[in-house]
Amino acid sequence: MNERMPAYGGQAVIEGVLMRGKYALAMANRAPNQEIVITQEKLSGLYSSKLTKIPFLRGLIVLWDALGLGIRYLTISANVQTGENEKIEGPALFFTAALSLLFGIGIFFLVPALISGLLIKSIDISPWVANLLEGIFRLVLLIVYLWAIGKMPDIQRVFMYHGAEHKTINAFEDGSELTVEKVAAYPLQHSRCGTSFILTLVLLSIFIFSFFGPLPLIWRLLTRLLMIPILSGVSYEYIKLLSKNLDKPFVQWIIKPNLALQNLTTREPDKEILEVAIQAFNAMSELEAKNSVGIAN
């Protein structure tokens, strides 16, 4: 990818795709009547602020804000399907995002740490071996979870939209015209995908926690909890660095596990789904251009 080219991102929502730029975002949804509904929004100054230029800190700030935006737009996408007008914002949005984050931390970090801590107490096992087993269990748990939810029909639809989001951004970054026929030819995987970030976070945790010595169970859990922001910041910078050097052969080799895991979170989209992703990207790009010109002036 050209270094001057903006690093657009997005996510799949219910029967739609959310595309996010530096100054604006847009979501396109396929309504029950088969029309495509576009929702646009100018982003806060966070994504263009000096905070996003501070290594390690920027990852935490952007990821937290992206979580809030994702939850809010998931609600909006559900409203398009039901015709309701439910909103999640303010304190409700904060607590929903916090609960979602805590659920993920509890399942994928604290539960493996708890199990390994109990192993140390119940059988004669080295704390370092237990730490390694904890990391392996965390990785297996992640893979099994993604595989299991991918078997659900509704989630398979979401994964098709996820694949369409990747194909559209891949086509844009390759300089291709964004038509259904041309976008369809691009791969389902993308180096900056959130799935890649999660895998990097888990693998990094295996490496770091394997060096932790014997700890009481409560401290074992607390260290996992306290290390998550640090691991997240490092993982964000790692993904960002790799994305800027995709032309290097050794980077292409390094990212293979990240791309492979995306096979669990993406499905091949049909033409109607690709059309939704392309319209989301075009709507975001149009609003992005207007707002970037306004800031430049």
C-alpha positions as CSV (number, residue, x, y, z in Angstrom):
1,M,0.0,0.0,0.0
2,N,1.2,3.5,-0.8
3,E,2.3,5.2,2.4
4,R,0.3,8.3,1.4
5,M,-2.8,6.4,0.8
6,P,-5.3,6.6,3.8
7,A,-5.6,3.5,5.9
8,Y,-9.3,3.0,5.8
9,G,-11.0,0.4,8.0
10,G,-14.4,-1.0,8.7
11,Q,-16.5,-3.8,10.2
12,A,-19.4,-5.9,9.3
13,V,-22.8,-5.2,10.9
14,I,-26.2,-6.7,10.6
15,E,-26.9,-6.9,6.9
16,G,-24.4,-4.2,6.2
17,V,-20.9,-2.8,6.3
18,L,-19.5,0.1,8.2
19,M,-16.6,2.0,6.6
20,R,-14.4,4.4,8.7
21,G,-11.9,7.0,7.5
22,K,-10.0,9.7,9.3
23,Y,-12.7,12.3,9.2
24,A,-15.9,10.5,8.5
25,L,-17.7,7.1,8.5
26,A,-20.6,5.6,6.6
27,M,-22.7,2.5,6.9
28,A,-24.7,0.8,4.2
29,N,-27.4,-1.7,5.0
30,R,-29.6,-3.9,2.9
31,A,-33.1,-3.2,4.3
32,P,-35.9,-5.9,4.2
33,N,-37.4,-4.2,1.1
34,Q,-33.9,-4.8,-0.6
35,E,-33.1,-1.1,-0.7
36,I,-29.7,0.1,0.5
37,V,-29.9,2.5,3.4
38,I,-26.9,4.8,3.9
39,T,-26.0,6.3,7.3
40,Q,-23.2,8.9,7.4
41,E,-21.4,10.7,10.2
42,K,-18.5,13.1,10.6
43,L,-16.1,11.7,13.1
44,S,-14.9,13.6,16.1
45,G,-11.4,15.2,16.0
46,L,-10.0,12.2,17.9
47,Y,-8.9,10.3,14.7
48,S,-7.0,13.4,13.4
49,S,-5.7,14.6,16.8
50,K,-2.1,14.5,18.1
51,L,-3.1,11.6,20.4
52,T,-3.3,9.3,17.3
53,K,0.4,10.1,16.7
54,I,1.6,8.9,20.1
55,P,2.9,5.3,19.7
56,F,1.3,2.7,22.0
57,L,-1.2,5.2,23.5
58,R,-2.9,5.8,20.1
59,G,-3.8,2.1,19.8
60,L,-5.7,2.1,23.1
61,I,-7.6,5.4,22.3
62,V,-8.6,4.4,18.8
63,L,-9.6,0.8,19.8
64,W,-11.8,2.1,22.6
65,D,-13.5,4.6,20.4
66,A,-13.9,2.1,17.6
67,L,-15.6,-0.3,20.1
68,G,-18.1,2.4,21.0
69,L,-18.8,3.3,17.4
70,G,-19.1,-0.4,16.5
71,I,-21.7,-1.0,19.2
72,R,-23.7,2.1,18.2
73,Y,-23.8,1.2,14.6
74,L,-24.7,-2.4,15.3
75,T,-27.8,-1.0,17.0
76,I,-28.5,1.3,14.0
77,S,-28.2,-1.7,11.6
78,A,-30.6,-3.7,13.7
79,N,-33.0,-0.8,13.6
80,V,-32.9,-0.8,9.8
81,Q,-34.1,-4.5,9.9
82,T,-36.8,-4.0,12.5
83,G,-38.0,-0.5,11.7
84,E,-37.5,0.6,15.3
85,N,-35.5,3.6,16.5
86,E,-33.6,2.3,19.5
87,K,-30.5,4.3,20.4
88,I,-27.4,3.5,22.5
89,E,-25.5,6.6,23.4
90,G,-24.1,8.5,26.4
91,P,-23.7,6.5,29.6
92,A,-25.6,3.5,28.1
93,L,-23.1,3.3,25.3
94,F,-20.2,3.5,27.7
95,F,-21.5,0.7,29.9
96,T,-22.4,-1.5,26.9
97,A,-18.9,-1.1,25.5
98,A,-17.3,-1.7,28.9
99,L,-19.4,-4.8,29.5
100,S,-18.5,-6.2,26.0
101,L,-14.9,-5.5,26.7
102,L,-15.0,-7.1,30.2
103,F,-16.8,-10.2,28.8
104,G,-14.0,-10.7,26.2
105,I,-11.3,-10.2,28.8
106,G,-13.0,-12.6,31.2
107,I,-13.4,-15.4,28.7
108,F,-10.1,-15.2,26.8
109,F,-7.7,-13.9,29.5
110,L,-9.0,-14.5,33.1
111,V,-10.6,-17.9,32.6
112,P,-7.3,-19.5,31.1
113,A,-5.3,-17.7,33.9
114,L,-7.7,-19.1,36.5
115,I,-7.5,-22.7,35.1
116,S,-3.7,-22.6,35.0
117,G,-3.5,-21.2,38.5
118,L,-5.7,-24.0,39.8
119,L,-3.5,-26.5,37.9
120,I,-0.5,-25.3,39.9
121,K,-2.4,-25.7,43.1
122,S,-3.8,-29.1,42.4
123,I,-0.9,-30.9,40.7
124,D,2.9,-30.7,40.8
125,I,3.5,-28.6,37.7
126,S,6.0,-25.8,37.1
127,P,4.5,-22.3,37.1
128,W,6.4,-21.7,33.8
129,V,4.8,-24.8,32.2
130,A,1.4,-23.7,33.6
131,N,1.9,-20.2,32.0
132,L,2.7,-21.8,28.6
133,L,-0.3,-24.1,28.9
134,E,-2.4,-21.1,29.8
135,G,-1.4,-19.4,26.6
136,I,-2.0,-22.4,24.5
137,F,-5.5,-22.8,26.0
138,R,-6.2,-19.2,25.3
139,L,-5.3,-19.6,21.6
140,V,-7.3,-22.8,21.3
141,L,-10.2,-21.2,23.0
142,L,-10.1,-18.3,20.5
143,I,-10.0,-20.6,17.5
144,V,-12.8,-22.9,18.7
145,Y,-14.9,-19.9,19.6
146,L,-14.5,-18.3,16.1
147,W,-15.1,-21.7,14.4
148,A,-18.2,-22.4,16.5
149,I,-20.0,-19.1,16.0
150,G,-19.1,-19.3,12.3
151,K,-21.5,-22.3,12.1
152,M,-24.5,-20.1,13.0
153,P,-26.4,-19.0,9.9
154,D,-26.9,-15.4,11.1
155,I,-23.1,-15.1,11.8
156,Q,-22.3,-16.6,8.5
157,R,-24.2,-13.7,6.9
158,V,-22.1,-11.2,9.0
159,F,-18.9,-13.0,7.9
160,M,-20.0,-12.6,4.3
161,Y,-20.3,-8.8,4.8
162,H,-16.9,-9.0,6.6
163,G,-15.4,-10.6,3.5
164,A,-17.0,-7.9,1.3
165,E,-15.5,-5.2,3.5
166,H,-12.0,-6.6,3.0
167,K,-12.4,-7.1,-0.7
168,T,-13.6,-3.5,-1.1
169,I,-10.7,-2.0,0.8
170,N,-8.2,-4.4,-0.9
171,A,-9.5,-3.2,-4.3
172,F,-9.2,0.5,-3.3
173,E,-5.7,0.1,-2.0
174,D,-4.8,-1.6,-5.3
175,G,-6.1,1.3,-7.2
176,S,-8.9,-0.7,-8.8
177,E,-12.3,0.7,-9.9
178,L,-14.9,-0.2,-7.3
179,T,-17.3,-2.3,-9.3
180,V,-18.9,-5.5,-8.1
181,E,-17.1,-7.5,-10.8
182,K,-13.7,-6.1,-10.1
183,V,-14.0,-6.1,-6.3
184,A,-15.1,-9.7,-6.3
185,A,-11.7,-10.8,-7.6
186,Y,-9.8,-9.5,-4.5
187,P,-8.9,-11.7,-1.5
188,L,-11.1,-12.1,1.6
189,Q,-8.1,-11.4,3.9
190,H,-6.7,-8.0,4.9
191,S,-3.6,-7.3,7.0
192,R,-5.2,-4.7,9.3
193,C,-8.3,-6.8,10.2
194,G,-9.4,-6.9,13.8
195,T,-9.0,-10.7,13.7
196,S,-5.3,-10.2,13.0
197,F,-5.1,-7.8,16.0
198,I,-6.7,-10.3,18.3
199,L,-4.5,-13.1,17.2
200,T,-1.4,-10.9,17.7
201,L,-2.6,-10.0,21.1
202,V,-3.1,-13.6,22.1
203,L,0.3,-14.8,20.7
204,L,2.1,-11.9,22.4
205,S,0.4,-12.8,25.7
206,I,1.7,-16.4,25.4
207,F,5.2,-15.1,24.9
208,I,5.1,-12.5,27.7
209,F,3.2,-14.5,30.3
210,S,5.4,-17.6,29.8
211,F,8.2,-15.6,31.6
212,F,6.1,-14.8,34.6
213,G,7.2,-16.7,37.7
214,P,5.0,-18.3,40.5
215,L,2.3,-15.9,41.7
216,P,-0.6,-16.3,44.1
217,L,-3.9,-16.8,42.2
218,I,-5.2,-13.3,42.8
219,W,-1.9,-11.7,41.5
220,R,-2.0,-14.1,38.6
221,L,-5.4,-12.7,37.6
222,L,-4.4,-9.1,38.3
223,T,-1.2,-9.3,36.2
224,R,-3.2,-10.6,33.2
225,L,-5.7,-7.8,33.6
226,L,-3.1,-5.0,34.0
227,M,-1.1,-6.2,31.1
228,I,-3.9,-6.1,28.6
229,P,-3.6,-2.3,27.8
230,I,0.2,-2.7,27.3
231,L,-0.2,-5.8,25.1
232,S,-3.0,-4.1,23.1
233,G,-0.8,-1.0,22.5
234,V,2.1,-3.2,21.4
235,S,-0.2,-5.3,19.2
236,Y,-1.6,-2.2,17.5
237,E,1.8,-0.9,16.7
238,Y,2.9,-4.3,15.4
239,I,0.0,-4.6,13.0
240,K,0.5,-1.0,11.9
241,L,4.2,-1.6,11.2
242,L,3.5,-4.8,9.2
243,S,0.9,-3.1,7.1
244,K,3.4,-0.5,6.0
245,N,5.9,-3.1,4.9
246,L,3.7,-5.6,3.1
247,D,6.0,-5.4,0.0
248,K,8.8,-7.2,2.0
249,P,8.9,-11.0,1.6
250,F,9.6,-11.7,5.3
251,V,6.6,-9.6,6.3
252,Q,4.4,-11.6,3.9
253,W,5.6,-14.7,5.6
254,I,5.1,-13.3,9.2
255,I,1.4,-12.3,8.5
256,K,0.4,-15.7,7.2
257,P,-1.1,-16.9,10.6
258,N,-3.1,-13.6,10.8
259,L,-4.5,-14.1,7.3
260,A,-5.1,-17.8,7.9
261,L,-7.3,-17.0,11.0
262,Q,-9.4,-14.7,8.9
263,N,-10.6,-17.8,7.1
264,L,-12.8,-18.3,10.2
265,T,-14.2,-14.8,10.2
266,T,-14.9,-14.2,6.5
267,R,-17.1,-15.9,3.9
268,E,-17.2,-15.3,0.2
269,P,-19.9,-12.6,-0.4
270,D,-22.5,-12.6,-3.2
271,K,-23.0,-9.7,-5.6
272,E,-25.7,-8.1,-3.5
273,I,-23.4,-8.0,-0.4
274,L,-20.5,-6.6,-2.4
275,E,-22.8,-3.9,-3.7
276,V,-23.6,-2.9,-0.1
277,A,-19.9,-2.8,0.9
278,I,-19.0,-0.7,-2.2
279,Q,-21.8,1.8,-1.5
280,A,-20.6,2.1,2.2
281,F,-17.1,2.8,1.0
282,N,-18.1,5.4,-1.6
283,A,-20.4,7.2,0.9
284,M,-17.6,7.3,3.5
285,S,-15.0,8.4,0.9
286,E,-17.3,11.2,-0.3
287,L,-17.9,12.6,3.2
288,E,-14.2,12.0,4.0
289,A,-13.1,14.2,1.1
290,K,-15.6,17.0,2.1
291,N,-14.4,17.1,5.7
292,S,-10.7,16.8,4.9
293,V,-11.0,19.8,2.6
294,G,-12.8,21.7,5.3
295,I,-10.1,21.0,7.8
296,A,-7.3,21.8,5.4
297,N,-8.9,25.2,4.7
